[in-house]
Structures are given as structure tokens and as C-alpha cells.
Amino acid sequence: MGHRDEVEASAPPSGAPVEEQETPGDDIAALQRQLNDARSEAQANWDRYLRGAAELENVRRRGQQEVERAQKYALERFAAELLGVKDSLEMGLAAAESEASMEALREGTQATLKLLSNTLEKFGIKEIDPKGVPFDPSVHEAISVQPSQDASAEQVLTVVQKGYVLNGRLLRPARVIVARPEPAAKP
């Protein structure tokens, strides 16, 4: 068989549909379209990532600025309330210089102490004055133990320095003297 016979034998019969054969150029064009689509999608994802990262950085920066402002001005209300206490003390000193009576000084000092106590309470600072209660090492600091017939063992006899808590958290323990039962006398 000759070359012509081979070509005719491989040709489709007449009347049969002729399938278009893909050429290498068609494959390249399809791959090029897929590559362009992938690049477009990658660029869109990259843009979303950059916007998200920038937004996250902005949120972090704003949060940090808020914390700095809160730290800077956290005591502003407390300080404003303490100014009244300072004014009261200054008026008391001015009254003492003008030879005020001892009773007037005592009343002024009591009023100033009440003003300070009210200011502390307003901001959640409570006093611990444990005289007569059982010793509690979580809020009391025993500085001494003293024998006592009147008090039970481990009872606070004397408060040397009051303690304070801020919203339930210990600021300073109360410094106390604690009772110790006296040993029984020998017959």
C-alpha cells in the first residue's frame, strides 16, 4: 500500500461529521486563560489580605491609644475628689494660724476625715478595722501576740494600723496585735 492509500484509509468516511482536532495553539490559549484567571483571583485575594491586615493594625493601634488614654486619665475623677480634701486641710491650717479654738480645729479635722472617707468609699476603697474579730491572715498582719484573759485565742486585740481593700482586692493588710490565751496558773 502506498502513502496515498494510508491517508485515505485514515480519513473519515464521506458524510460522517468531522471532529475538529485541537491544535497545540488552542491548548496554550486555554492554559493562558486559566493562568490569567488564577492571577486575577490571586491579586483579589492579596488585596483582601492587605485590607484585612491594615484594618487589624488600625484596630490594634486604636486599642493601644485607648489603653494609654485610660492609664493617663484613670485617676482623674479620684484626683478631682481629693482636691476637696486638700482644700479642707488648707482651711484647717489657715484656721490654726488665726488662733482658732481647739474645738474648732477638732471639728474641722473630723469633717476633713469624713470627706476623705467618703471619697475613698466612692471609689471602692473600704477600710478594714478588725478589732475584736478572729485573726485572718489573708487581710491581717500580726505584728505581735499578747496574752489575754478577756479575749479568745487568735482574736484581734488592738489595731495598730487599719487595712484597706479596693473593690475586694487587698491594698494593705490591717496591722494588728493578736490575743494568746494565758497559760493556766499552777496550783
Secondary structure, DSSP 8 states (H G I E B T S, - for coil): --HHHHHHHHS--TTS-------HHHHHHHHHHHHHHHHHHHHHHHHHHHHHHHHHHHHHHHHHHHHHHHHHHTTHHHHHHHHHHHHHHHHHHHHHHTT--HHHHHHHHHHHHHHHHHHHHHTTEEEE--TTSB--TTTEEEEEEEEESSS-TTBEEEEEE-EEEETTEEEE-EEEEEEEE------
